[in-house]
Amino acid sequence: DIATPRAILTGHDYEITCATICAELGLVISGSKEGPCLIHSMNGDLLRTLEGPETLEGPENCLRPKLIQASREGQCVIYYENGLFCVFSVNGRLQATMETDDKIK
């Protein structure tokens, strides 16, 4: 059998740097090099855009997502390149932020 994609997800203007799948909620969450994180359904529908807090100014300091993890309870944790953690609901609402100087891998 030849494998075929179930859906093609669109919406990012730059390369994808991180992604996660939450099978329990039927969601795919992805982050790109120079843009926001996007929430898609497993069918490929774009549902939400997760915008990081406006703590940095200028295009050279945009928030670059490095790691994403979603929970089955509907929360998404995003770690950005500058040491910022953000927790979002799957509805796109920013719930909490935390900055760290530690190197997270």
C-alpha positions as CSV (number, residue, x, y, z in Angstrom):
1,D,0.0,0.0,0.0
2,I,1.1,3.5,-0.7
3,A,0.8,5.9,2.3
4,T,-1.1,9.1,1.6
5,P,-1.5,12.1,3.9
6,R,-4.7,12.3,5.8
7,A,-4.6,16.1,5.6
8,I,-2.4,18.9,4.4
9,L,-2.0,21.6,7.0
10,T,-1.4,25.2,5.8
11,G,-0.9,28.6,7.4
12,H,2.8,29.1,8.2
13,D,4.9,31.4,6.1
14,Y,8.2,30.0,7.4
15,E,9.7,26.6,8.2
16,I,8.2,24.6,11.0
17,T,10.4,24.4,14.1
18,C,8.2,22.3,16.4
19,A,4.9,20.4,16.4
20,T,2.8,18.1,18.6
21,I,-0.3,16.0,18.1
22,C,-3.0,15.7,20.7
23,A,-4.9,12.6,19.5
24,E,-7.3,12.8,22.5
25,L,-8.6,16.2,21.3
26,G,-7.9,15.7,17.6
27,L,-5.5,18.6,17.3
28,V,-2.2,19.3,15.7
29,I,-0.2,22.3,17.1
30,S,2.8,23.7,15.2
31,G,5.2,26.6,15.5
32,S,7.3,28.2,12.8
33,K,10.6,30.0,12.7
34,E,9.3,33.5,12.3
35,G,5.6,33.3,13.2
36,P,2.9,32.3,15.6
37,C,1.9,28.8,16.6
38,L,-1.2,27.4,14.9
39,I,-3.8,24.9,16.0
40,H,-5.3,22.7,13.3
41,S,-7.8,19.9,13.5
42,M,-6.7,16.4,12.3
43,N,-8.8,17.1,9.2
44,G,-6.6,20.1,8.3
45,D,-8.9,22.9,9.4
46,L,-7.1,25.9,10.9
47,L,-8.8,26.5,14.2
48,R,-6.7,29.1,16.2
49,T,-3.5,31.2,16.2
50,L,-1.5,31.3,19.4
51,E,0.2,34.7,19.7
52,G,2.9,35.0,22.3
53,P,2.9,38.0,24.6
54,E,4.3,41.2,23.3
55,T,7.3,41.3,25.6
56,L,9.9,42.0,22.9
57,E,9.8,44.7,20.2
58,G,11.1,44.6,16.7
59,P,11.0,41.9,14.0
60,E,14.5,40.7,14.9
61,N,13.3,39.8,18.4
62,C,10.1,38.0,17.5
63,L,9.1,35.1,19.6
64,R,10.4,31.9,18.0
65,P,8.8,28.7,19.4
66,K,11.3,25.8,20.1
67,L,9.2,23.2,21.9
68,I,5.4,22.6,22.1
69,Q,3.5,20.1,24.2
70,A,-0.3,19.7,24.5
71,S,-2.2,18.0,27.3
72,R,-5.4,16.0,27.0
73,E,-7.0,18.5,29.3
74,G,-6.7,21.2,26.6
75,Q,-3.7,23.1,27.6
76,C,-0.7,23.8,25.4
77,V,2.8,24.7,26.8
78,I,5.1,26.5,24.4
79,Y,8.8,27.2,25.1
80,Y,10.3,30.1,23.1
81,E,13.9,30.6,22.0
82,N,14.3,33.5,24.5
83,G,13.6,31.4,27.6
84,L,9.9,32.2,27.8
85,F,7.3,29.6,28.7
86,C,3.6,30.3,27.8
87,V,0.6,28.2,28.7
88,F,-2.4,28.6,26.4
89,S,-5.9,27.0,26.4
90,V,-6.9,25.3,23.2
91,N,-9.2,28.2,22.7
92,G,-6.2,30.4,22.2
93,R,-6.3,32.2,25.5
94,L,-2.9,32.9,27.2
95,Q,-3.2,31.6,30.7
96,A,0.3,32.0,32.2
97,T,3.9,33.0,31.3
98,M,7.3,32.3,33.0
99,E,10.8,33.3,32.0
100,T,13.9,31.3,32.7
101,D,17.6,31.7,32.0
102,D,18.1,27.9,31.9
103,K,18.8,26.1,28.7
104,I,15.8,23.8,27.9
105,K,16.2,20.9,25.5
